[in-house]
């Protein structure tokens, strides 16, 4: 049985920042990441971030990963990192079980835990949605930005949120033709700056449209789309056919927090936060003592917000187990203000309305 002050599950933006915050407070930290590399979504994000200087505005996601890892190196004697390791269980006695590279099973009993497992992509239901050539946006980003592989020659993008717009632009930068972007909503969900850039490049953005059917024998060859009414019902006779070899589906993310549910944390389904999320207090502690959560596992937002939430959860978790820095209140209020600033716009108000339903004061 291994022991640790703090275990951080997830080595993405929230998890890395939680580890930095806790280690800088004096706690010994074990970071567990199921992938080979740390960074989570950051490792495939080549676009520049918004936010403020504190959230690395105007810095590319792939570069933010290096910044955070360099910060972690300052605490090498306090931070242990395990990659290729999947946490498979959290139990009532506080024990965490993990599987390393599929052949080494071990147990850990930390004083506190921060769950920063992120989110997974939602899918879209339509005939033949399992044809080869139909990807989630995250898979397309991984192919292009991590492995340098072009997914195809002609792409139909489904989803006009920020991810759909950004990935469309990245596809065009890689020499891939984006025939159109469609979204079932009546308005574009992403930032105007992204949409304007796409439209200037001649790509049509079709709102109030959805996928009716994908066609192909061994892979996707055509996609039929159609208009939808204000109740998202397909309108017959409005079909448009596109010849493509790739469809990229970007219809949102869902919090990945089965471990929290397994541990017995109280969960609530909150549409504004994109799924089932843990009830928590202002210190990011769940209803199970010494189990904290941060980032997309508590509600899907931008990576900037996930990083700040990670800092908050890390400092609060370390304080709970006896590692409270002298400037605790100052740092905590700074993180709270950063989140407030990030959530100051219309999208932020939507997120805040969801957070109000899960925070216990």
Secondary structure, DSSP 8 states (H G I E B T S, - for coil): -EEEEEEEE--SHHHHHHHHHHHHTT--EEEE-SSSSS-GGGGG--SB--S-GGGTTT-BHHHHHHHHHHHHHTTTTTEEEE-SEEEEEE-TTSEEEEEETTTEEEEEEEEEEEE---EEE-----BTTTSTTEEEHHHHHIIIIIT-----SEEEEE--SHHHHHHHHHHHHTT-EEEEEEESSSS--S-HHHHHHHHHTT--EEESEEEEEEE-SSS--EEEEEEB-TT--B-TT--EEEE-SEEEE---EEE--HHHHHHT--EEEEGGGTEEEE-EETTSBBSSTTEEE-GGGGS---HHHHHHHHHHHHHHHHHHTT---TTHHHHHHHHHHHHHHHT-SHHHHHHHHHHTTTEE-
